[in-house]
Amino acid sequence: MKKLKFRLQLLAEDEEPVPDAEVVELAVLEKDCQRLEHLGLTLAESKEILGTLQRHVLERQASTFVEAKSRCPECGGCLGLKGRHTITFRTLFGDVALDSPRLRRCRCSPAPTSTFSPIAELLTEHTSPELLYLQTKWSSLVSYGMTAKMLKDVLPIDEKLGAATVRNHALKVALRSEQTLGEEQFSFIDSCPAQWTELPPSEGPMTVGIDGGYVRDWTNKKSNFEVIVGRSAPWEGDAKQFGFVQGQDDKPKRRLFDLLCSQGMQMNQSVTFVSDGADNVRDLQFYLNPHAEHVLDWFHLTMRITVLDQHAKGAARLDEKLAEEIREDLQRVKWYCWHGNVYEALRHIGFIEMDAETLLYGLEEAHPEADHRKPRKLVKTIGEFRSYIESNAAMIPNYGQRWHYGETISTAPSSPLLTL
């Protein structure tokens, strides 16, 4: 069976087509059609065609731009040539070396410099925005080295591209994005209710989940740093993720506010914030929206109760009766929190504290020489849990009612039900 020949040509025209327009031959392909792997373009062929096409298009664009700049805008005279050099422009489809002439300025157009380079004025950056976008996007998902390998696998990018280049470009884009952020504010509610009524109706409520955690320092393995991450989901459309390092980011609230506004948040929109109740996370979500509802994450609340229950189990061998009473009161606390009864929950936490202190006091009296670290840990953990409930009392709703109506109660993939 004979081979097929494909001839790819590029026709370059000005605004008005002309009969003798320039035609550039990009590639001539001879293809078999007898086996599966013969069909279509190979990766190498597509890279070569894209690279050649990019070079011819850029060269034609650059020459057209230089031609337009080679005449004086005042008198229309031709500008003299002082010299020429090349400027490399890095693109998605390979690096292109562009001819860059240096022209003399006309006497009728005074300027601080006597010469200028049109191409240098055109290329404010030597890397195309599309290449920077892909490098930044993929380096935020995988390592810098993997990003460089992936781009070189699928695109005709220069082989010199490495992890260091990707990292430098990603940091450069990040710095540019940081500079566009507005000033940090305590409150972003800067309008009045009369203005909210004039806004168009919102599409639906938004849900924002915020959580914090600690990450081990890569260099100093003994130290950690705190990271705040979250996810905002509008009524319709794709959800977005955000994150920052606590203590290093000086505009966390501004960052979150701009993110919500980019998803269409209005001052007349209902927004539900679900967080773990930590001080830094709790302060982040306040004063971003006048109709915001703040909910303590049911998952984090029940995890604290589970930890207390484990401590109580460990104390059972010291005093089985008191330990059982503590565990029963913990289930009551969980039940009251599920129904939003903070008053009764705190009252039973007080009972648990008394039982734990009684257990510790009895052991210290009966066995002063023994190790009492576990009962002391129980008393301390109960006190921390009481402070946690008191600090977040305003954020504890009727979880059972919200669950019944399908409303958000947790940032966990599937919110746990109350089990007694």
N, C-alpha and C positions, 0 to 999 in steps of 0.2 A: 504494500500500500504506500502511495506517495506521501511525502511530507507536505504540511501546510506552511505557507510563508505569510507572516503578518508584518506589515510595515506601519509603524506608529510615527505620525508626523504632527508637528505643532505649527499651527498657522497663527502668526502674530499680526494683528491689524490695529490700526488706529481707530478713532471714533467712527470714521466713515470707511467702509470697505473699499479697497482698491484692487484692480485686476492683478497687479504684480506684487501682491503682499508677500512678505517673507515667510518661507516655509522651512522649518528645521526638522530634520529627521532625528527622532529620539532613539528608536531601536528597530532592529529587524529580527524577528523571531521565527525560527523554523521549528515547528511542533509536530510530533507524532500524535496519532489518535488511536493507537492499538491497545493501550493498557490504561488502567485507572490512573496511575501516577503521571501519565502524559497529559491529562486533561487540565486545562486552565493554566494560570501562571504559577510558577514556583516562587518561594519566598525570595530567593536570590534575584530572580527576574523582576519581581515587583519592586524590590529595593533599588535595583539599578535604574528602572524606569522612573521611579519617583525621584531619585536623586538627580537624574539628568533633567527631568521636567522642572524640578525646583531651581536648578542652576540657570536654565534658559529663561524662565519666568523672572527670576530676580535680576538677572543681568539686563533684560529688556526694561524692567521697571526702573532700575537704577540709571540706565543710560537716558531714559525719557526724563527722569527727574533732573539729571545733570544738564541736559539740553535746555530745559526750561529755566534753569538757574544761570545759564552761561551768558545771558544778556542782562544788561543793566535795566532795572525796573523803572528808572527815571528817563533815560535818553534812548533806551533800546539798543545801545551799542554792544558789540561782542566784547566779552571780558577776556583779558589776556591769561595765558596759562603759565604758571610759575613752575609747576612740577606735578608729579603724580606718584601715588603709591597704592597699596592694596589694603582693604579692610575686610577681615573675616567676619561673616555673619553666621551664627550658629542657629540652625533651624531643626524642625522635626525630621526633615528629609536630607540631612547632611549639612556640612559646613560649606559655605560658598564664599570664595574670595572675590570681592567686588573691586573694580578699578575705581580709584578715588582721586580725581584730579584736584589740584589746589589752584584756585583762580584768583586773579588780582581784582580788587574792587575798583569800580569806576570813580573818577575824580568828582563826578557830580553827586555821588552818594557817599558822603563822609561817614566813617565808622571807626570804632576804637582800634580795629586791626586792618592792615592793608590787604590781607589775603584771607580766604576762607575755603573750606572744603564742603561742598554741598552734601556729599554722602555722609560726612561726619555729623552734619546737622540733621539729616534724615534718620540715621541710626543712633537715637538717644541711648539705646541699649544694644549690645552686641549679641544678645540672645533673644530669640523670638518669644513673644508672650505664650504661644502654644506649648513650646518646649518647657518653659518655666512652669506652666500650669501642670503638665504631666509629671514633671519631676517633683513638684511640691505635693501633688495629690498622692502619688504612689509612695513617696518617702514618708508620708504620714501613716501609711498602712503597713509597709514592710521596711526593711533596713535600707540604708543608702546604697549598699553594695548590690542588693537584690534589685533595687530600682534601676540601677545602671545596667545590669545584665538583662533585665526584662526589656528595657527600651532598645538596647542593641540587638536583641533577638528579633523584634518585630518591625523596627524602623531602620532606615539607612543612616544611622547616627554615627558620628565619628568614633573610631575605636578608642580614642584617647579618653572618652568619657568614663569617669570613675566615681567611686564613692565620695571622694573629697569634693569633686565638682558639684555633685548632686547636693551634698550637704551645704556647701557655700551658697548655691542658688536657692535652696529651700529657706535658709536663714535670711537671705536677702529679701525674699518675698514676704516672710513673716515680719521682718522689721518694717517693710513698707506697709503691711496691713496694720501693724500696731500704730503707725503714725497717723492713720486715718481715723482711729478711735477718738471720740470726743472725750471731754473731761469727766472724771468720776464725780458722782453726786450721791448725797445721802438719800434723796428722794427724786424719783423721775416722774412723779405725778405733779405736773406743773400747769394743770388746767383746772377748770371748775366744773361742777355737775351740769351747769347750763350749756357748756360746750359739748359735753358728752352726749346730750340728747340730740344734738345736731349732726352727730356722726351717723353714717349709714349703718344699718343693722349688721352685727357681726355674723360670720358664717356658722359659728358654733363655739363651744368651750375648748380651751387648750389645757393640756396636762403636762406638767413639768416635774420630772423626778430628779432629785439631787442626792448625791451620796458622797462620802469621803472615805479615804483609805490611805494607808501608808505603803510606800515603795522603798525598798532597800537601795541605798546609795551604791552605784556600780563601783565607784572607786574605794570609798570607805565602807566596807561591808558591815561595820558596827553601827552605822548611823542610818536613819530613815528620813524621808521627807513626805509631807502630806500632799495628796492630790485630791482635788475636788472635781468630780465628773457628774454629768447629767445628760438627760435626754428630754427634748421638748417635742410633743406630738400635737399638731393642730387637729381640728375636727376633720378636715380634709387635706390631703397632701402628705408628703413624706416627712417623717420625723428627722430631727437633727440632733447630733451629739455635740457636747462642748466639754471642755476641761481646762484646768489651770493648776499650777503649783501654788499651794497656800503659802503666803508669806513672800512670794516672789512676784506675783502679779499685783500691780497697784491699781488695776481697773477691773476687778472681777464683776462688779455690779453693772458697770457700763457695758461690758462684754455680753453679759446675759441679756440685758435690756435690748441691745442692738440685734441680738440673735432672735429674740421673740418678735421684735418689730419686723425683721426680715421675713417672718412667717405670717405676717398680717395681723399681729396683735394691735388692738385698739383700746382706748381708755374705757370703752363701754362693753368690753368683752369679759366673759367669765374665764378665769384662769385658776387652775387647781395646782398648788405646789405640794408635792409629797417629798418629805425629807426625813433624815434619820434623827433629827432633833439636836444635833451638835450645835454649839454656840456659833461657830463660824458659818455653818451652812444655814442655820436659822436666820441669821442677820442678812445673809445674801439675798434672800427671797422677799424681804419686806420692802414696801414702798416702790414696787415696780408697776403695780396695777391697782386701781381703787376697788375693783371687784374681785380681787384675788382671795382665794380660800386656801388656808394653810392646814395641811393634814400631816400628823405624825405617822411615819411609816409603820404599819402594823407588823411587818416582818421584823423590823429592828426592835420594836417593843416586846414582841413575844420571844425574841432571841435572848433578851436580858432576863426574862422570866425563866427561860430554859436554863440559863447559867445558874440562877439562884436555886433552881430545883436540883441541879447537880450538886451544888454545895450542901444543900439540905440532905441529900442522899448520903453524902460523905459523913455528915454529922450523926447519922442514924446509929452508928456503932457506939457513939458516945452517950446519947440519950435518945432512945428510939421513940419514946412518946412525944417529946418536944419536937423532934425532927419531923414526925408525922403531922403534928399540928401546923408546923411551918409550911409543909408541902400542901396541906389542905387550904391554908390561907392564901398561898400563892395562886391556886386555882381559882379562888374567889376573886383575887385581884385581877386575874386575867379575864374572868367573866364580867366584872364591873367595867374594866377598860373596854371590852368588846362592845358594851352597851353605852359607853360614854359617860359613865357615872364616876367622875374623878374623885368626888368627895368620899364615897364609900371605898374606892380603891386606896386612897391615901390612909383612910382609917384602918383598913386591914393591913396595910404596910406597917403602920404603927404597932399593930399586934405582933407582926412578924419580928419587928425590931426588939420588942420586949421579950419575946420568946428566945431570940438569939442571944440577947444580953444575959438573960437568966441562965441559959445553957453555958455561956462563957464564964459567968460568975461562979456557978456551981462547980465547974471543972477546976477553976483557979483555987477555990476553997478546998476541994477534996484532994486535988493532985497539983499542988503548987510547983512541983519539980517537973511536971510533964510538959510536952510540947503542945502549945495551944495555938499554933499558927492557923490551922484550918478553921476553928470557930471564930478567931479574930478576922480572918478573911471573909467569913460569912457575914459578920456584923458590918464590916466595911462595905461589902458589896450591896447589902440591903440599904445602907445609908446613901450610897451613890444612886441606887435605883429610885429612892424617894426623892432625891434632888432632881433626878431626871424627869420624873412625873410632874413635880411642882413647876419646873422650868417650862415644860411643854403642855401644861394643862389646857391652855387656850387652843392647842392644836389637836386635841383628842376629841374626835367627833363620835357619833354613834356608829361604830364600824358595822354593826349588824344591819342597821337600816341602810347604810350606803351599799353594803354588799347585796342586799335584797333588791335594790334599784339599779344594780350594775354599775355603780360609781367606783372610782379608783380608791383603794385603801392601802396600796403597797406598790413599791417599785420592783418587787420580785416578779418574775415571769408569770407565776400563778400565785395569787395571794392565798395564804393559808387560812382555812376556816378555824373557828374556835372548836377546840376539842377539850373536853373536860374528863 
